[in-house]
Amino acid sequence: MIGMGKVKAAVDSAVCRSRRAYAWATTRTHELVRSTKGQGTTEYAILVGVLVVIAILAIMVFRPKLQELWNAIAEGINGL
């Protein structure tokens, strides 16, 4: 039969391990939340997205002028 001292020691040991695991998990979670490692990449992705939207809008606005220019270049090449 197991003595009460051994049971108490086993429970205390398990509680100590669970407290250490909880402390480690809490610390690691806080480190991940405070991490700014991917911040630069995100900022560049947003910047590229904004530039793409601006380029699409510019093409839509200036499409007739671009079409005229393209046709003029094509006619010039065909006239050679």
Phi, psi and omega in degrees: 000142182276135179283158181297329179296320179291321178296314180298320179295320179293318179294315179300319179295317179294319179296318179297317179295319181292324177295319178295318179296318179296316180297317179297314181296319179295314180298315181296320178296317178296321178296318180294321181292320182278351183294137178243024185300316183266008184296317181298318179298318179297318180297319178295321179296319177296317179299315179296319178299317178295318180296322178296317178297317179297318179296318179296316178297319179296318179296319180294320182289316185263014183305314180299317179294319178296322179295318177298315180297315180298318179295320179297318179295316180298317179295321178297319179291318180292334181281352180285000000 
